[in-house]
Amino acid sequence: MDTDTTSAPARRLRNACLVSSLLVTALGLAWWFGDTLWYFDRDGDRGDSSLLSLLPQRLDAALFACFGLAGSFASFSARPRLVLAVAVPQAVAFAGLGGDIGVLMILGYVIALTFPVALVGSLVWGASRSRAAAAGLTVLVLVAGSALAASGRVDLHSLQELGEGLASAVRTNVLPHLVVAGFVAHGLLWAALGVRAARERRGACVSCGRDDLTGSDPRWRVPVTLLAVACALPYGLLRLTWLTGAPWGMTDAELDAEPGIRVMGLLLGLAGIAGAVLTLGLLQRWGRVFPTWIPFVGGRKVPILFPTLTAGTVGAVMAVAGRSMLQSFLLDLDAGGSPNPTYLIVIPLPVWGPALMLAAWGYYLKHRGPCPQCSPDEPVSADLTACAAAADLVSERAPAEGSWR
């Protein structure tokens, strides 16, 4: 019987951690000998939001090189205790502390620019196949068109300026944000390897982490998910005020001077509202079966790991950004400034991120079903996707669930 250290999923994860650790080592050496990919000067753009800016460059470089070398060594080890001892500091240092709000910015902009196109395209595709899609498309066109026409604040000039602003942002900010995103990805990879090592060390199933064949529905699943939904709404709704003469967060004159910012703000606000709706799907039936109007996958069962990993990863990014926001707020306060606490209330990332991660975990616990590796009647497999396949099989045989169960 294969052990976790020799299974294909474990090998892929260890190889990913090895490559990531080697890149971290190389980056540390680059910082030691020069300024290659160094964006963390105390007086720079990330001076208030990144913990790396609080330390000398040489010290950051030495820490990165040490972390990278330790990770490169541990990725070859078959001893769960050693892997766990290296994985925990890597996850905390890179995912928890090394990242900053730039990771959320790049993710938010990608979602804001792609989600409206994907939504409209899906509704158009499904309009002839689903009454719900046809009704949704009609409502979307009428409401959005009426709002834009009534405001008179979004036109071709606004869209042109938006394109120019995005092009400028790509040239100046994308590479630094991607470097920080790499830190978070490195930490999350080591967090995943650490979880497997912890399970192996205590003799649990390395695939699902339990020793029984039943699912569970934790009591906190529904309230935590609703909390994550509530956290997403204020930002999205207040961004819609940018269509009015009393915009939140900026003056009307500032937005009229840079209309591209108005369009981007509206897109980000709509992304926040969409995030609330998708989070609610973790509690609804359509969070288990794709709506029929979605192209290619409509009517099929949702793979359990798709919403689990998507919501969990976005939640982790939000939690990292929340730590960065708090750092900026406290440093500004310590310097005698007057930071606006409203942003921590309207965009409650320190609460929103952990709540979304817990909501994803609760969804997984509820719907994972029996694990083939734990079941004597199923072939042994350490691949976590086997848990999802088993959950789908159980769901097909079980009676339909209630909306909130």
N, C-alpha and C positions, 0 to 999 in steps of 0.2 A: 504493500500500500504506500502510495506516495505521501511524503510529509509535506508540510507547508513550504519548507525551504527548497524543495525540488519541484514543486508544482509549477505549471506554466504561468499562472497569474503572479505567483510570488517572484518568479524569475524576472518577469517583465517589470514588476514594481521595483525590485532591487536594481535592475539595470537602469531604470529611470532615475533612481536615487543616486546611483554611481555617476551617471552623466551629469546630473544637476550639481553634485558635489564637486566634480572636476571643474565645472564652469565657475562655481563659487570660488574655488581655489585660484583659478586663473584671474578672476576679477580682483581678488585680494592682492595678488602679486602686481596687477596692473596699477592698482591704487598706490601700492608701496613705491613703485618706481616712477609714477607719473600721474597724470590726471585723466587717463582714459576712462570714459564712462563715469566720471566722478561729478555728481550733481548735488552735492550735499554741503556746500559751504554755508557757514552760519548766517552770512548775509545774503544768501541766494534765495531763489524762489521757494525752496523747501525748508528754509531755515526754521520756520515756526511749526512745521507739521511733521518733520522727520526726526526720529531719535538719533539717526546717524549724524545729523548736523550738530548735535550736542557734544560729540567726541572729536578729537583730532583725527585728521585723515589717516595718519600712520597707524593709529590705534584701531580704527575701523578696518584698515587693510590687514593688520595682524589678526584680528578676530575672524575676519572672513576666511583668511588662509587657514587658520586653525580649524574652524568649523568645516571647511571643505575637505581638509585632509582627514579629519576624524570621520566624516561621512563616507569618504572614499574607502577607508579601511573597514568601517562597520558594514558597508554594503556587501562585503564578501563573507562576513561572519555567519556561521550557522548557530550561534549561541543567542537565544532570545533575550537573555539578560543584557548582553552587551549591546545588541541592536536597540533595545528599549532605552538603555542608558544614554545612547547617542541620539535617538529619535526625539526624545522629549525636549532637550535643549534646542535642537534644530527647529522643531515646530514652533516653540515659543519665541525663539530669537528671530526667525524669519517671517513666519505667518503672523505672529502676534505683535512683534516689536519692529521688525525691519520694514514692513509695509507702511504706507501712508495713504492719504485720501486720493492721491493720484490714481491708485488702482481702481477705485470706484468711479472716478471721473472718466477714465477711458472705457470702462464697462458701460457706464450710463450713456455716454455719447453713442456708442455702438448700438445699444438697444433703442435709444431714442430715434436714431436714423433708420433703423431696419424694421422695427416693429410695426409702424404705421403702414409701410409698404406690404409687409407680410400679412397684416390683418386685412387690408383692403383686397389684396390679391386672393386671399382665402375666401373672403365673402363673395367676391365676384365669381370665383371658381365654383363655389357651392350654392350660388343663388338658384340655379336650375335644379338642384338636387335636394335642397332643404328649404322649407318655408321659414325656418328660424334664420337661416343665412340671408334669405331675400329680405325679410323684415329688418334684420340687423343692418344690412347694407342701405336700405331705404332710410332708416332712422339716422344712420351715421352721415349720409350725404345731406339730409335735410338739416340736421342739427349743426354739423360742422360748417356747411355752406352758409346757413343763416347767421351763425355766430361771426364768421369771418366777414360776411357782407355787412352786417350791422356795425361791426367795430371799425371797418375801413382801415385797419392798421397792419394788414398783411397783404403785400402786393408783390409784383415781380421784382421790384427794387429790393425788398426785404429778402427775398430768396437769393438774389444775386449777392447781396452783402453776406448772407449766411454762408454761401459757398466760398467766398473770399476769406471770411473769418476762419472757416474750417481748414482751408488750405494753409493759412498762416499758422494755425495751431498745430497742424500735422508737422510742419517744418521745425517748429520750436519746442514742442512739448511731448510729442508722441514717444520719442526714444527714451527720455527720462522716465516717463510713466511705464513704458515696457520693461525697463530695468527693474523698477520697483515691483511690477507685476511678477517678474521672474523670481524675486525674493519670496513673495507670497506663495507662488507655485512650488518652489523648493520646500518651503515649510509644510505645505499641505501634503506633498509626496511623502515626506518623512513622518507626518502625522499618520498617514494611512499605513506605512510600514510599521510604525510603532504600535498601532492597534493590532495588527496581525501578530506582532511579536508578543504583546501582552496576552493575547488569547492563547498563543502556543505555550507560553510560560506557565499559565495556570491550568493547562490541559483542556481548555474549552475548544469548541469548534472554531477553526481559524476563519471559516467562511461567514458564520452568522454570530458567533460569540456566545452561544447558549448550549444548554444540555438537555433540551426537551424539544418536542415536535410541534408545539402549539404556538399560536400567535398571541399577541397581547395588545390591549387597547388602554394605554395609560390614561388616567383621569385628567392629566394636565394637557392632553393633546388638543382638545377643542378650545379651551380658554387661551392657550399660548398661541394657537393659530389665529384666533380672532384678534389677539393683541398685535400680532404681526400685520394683519390686515389694517387695523386701526392706525398703526404707525405709518403706513404708506399713504393714507388719504390726505392728511393736512398739506403736505408739500404739493401733491398733484392738484388739489383743488385751489390752493392759493396761487399756483402758477397760472391758472386760468384767468385770474384777475388782470393779467398782462394784456388781455383784450379790452379792458375797460380803461377809464380815465383815472383810476386809483389803483395802480399796480402795487403788489406787495414786494418789498425788498428793494425796489428802485423807483425813481421818480419817472413820471410820464415823459418829461423832457429828455432824460437820459436814454430812455428807450426809443424815443423818436429820433434822437441823434444817431443811434446805432440799431436800426430795425432788425438787423440780423440776429441780435441778441434776443429780441422779443420772440422771434420764430423758434430759436433754439430752446428758450425757456419754456415755450408752450409744448414743444416736443418732449422735453424732459418731464414736464408735468403730466402729460398724457401717459408717458412710460411709467410714472409712479402710480397712476390710477390703474393702468393695466397690470402692474405688479400686485396691487391689492386684489384684483379680480382673480389672477392666477393663483395667488396664495389661498384665496377662498376655495379654489379647486381642490386643495388638499383635503377638504372636508366633504366634497360633493361627489356625486356619482360620475359627473363628467371629468373628474380627476382620475378616474379609473378606466374610462372608455373615451377615446377621442371623439369629439363631435363629428357628425357625418359631413359637415361642410368643410372640414380641413382636408386639403389635397393629400392624396396617396395613402394616408393613414386613417382617414375618417371611418369610424365604426369599429376600429380595432382596439384591443386592450392596450392600455398605457403600460409600458414596461416599468416595473416598480422603481428601478434605479434611475429612470429618467427624471421624474420630479424630485426624487430624493437627492440626487447629486446636484441637480440644477439649483434647487432652493437652498441646499446646504452650502454650495459654493458661493452663491450670491450673498447668503447670510454671513459667511466668513469674511467676504470682501467688505461688507457693510460694517462688521465688527472692527475690522482693521481701520477703516475710515473713521469710525466712531472714536477709537483711541487717538487718532490723529487730530480730530476735531477738538477733543478734550485737551490735548497737549497745546494746541494753538490758543485755545481759550484761556488756559491757565498761564501760559507764557505772556500773553497780552495783558492779563490781569496783574501779573507780577511786575511787569514793566511800567505799570501805572496807567495803562490804557483803559478804555471803556468798552470791552467786548459786549456784543449784543447777545444775551442769552436766548433770545427768541429763536435763533437758528437751531439751538439744541432741542427746542420744544417742537418746532415745525418739522425739523429733519432729525428725529430722535435716533440717530444711528447707534449710539451705545446700547439702546434697548432693542431697536429694530433688528439689528444683526443677530444677537443671541436668540431673540424670539423666533426669527425665521429659521435658524439652524435647528432649534428645538422642534419647531413645527415639522420640518423635514424628517427629523428623527422619529417623531410620533407617527407620521404617515408611514414610514418604513416599518415600525414595530406593528402597526395595525394590519398591514397588508402583506407582510413578507411570507406568511405561511410556513409550512414545514421545510426544513433544509435537507436536500438529498444527502449531504455528507453526514448529517446526524441520524438519518433514517436507515435502519438495517435493510429496508426493502428497496433502497435506491442505490445506484452506483456511487462510489465515493468520488467526490470532486471538491477541490478547494476553491473553485471559482465562485465568487460571490454572485455572478449572474445566474448560477444554478438556483440560488434562493429565489430569484425573481421568477424563473420558469416554474418553480414549484408553487409559488404564490398565485401565479396565473392559473395553474391547473386547479388549485383548490377553489379559487374564485369562480371558475366556470361551473364547478359542481355544486357550489353553495347557493342558497337562495339570495335574491337581490337584497342589497343593503339599503338601509334607510339613508336619508340625505345627510344626517350628522353622525353616522356611524361608519 
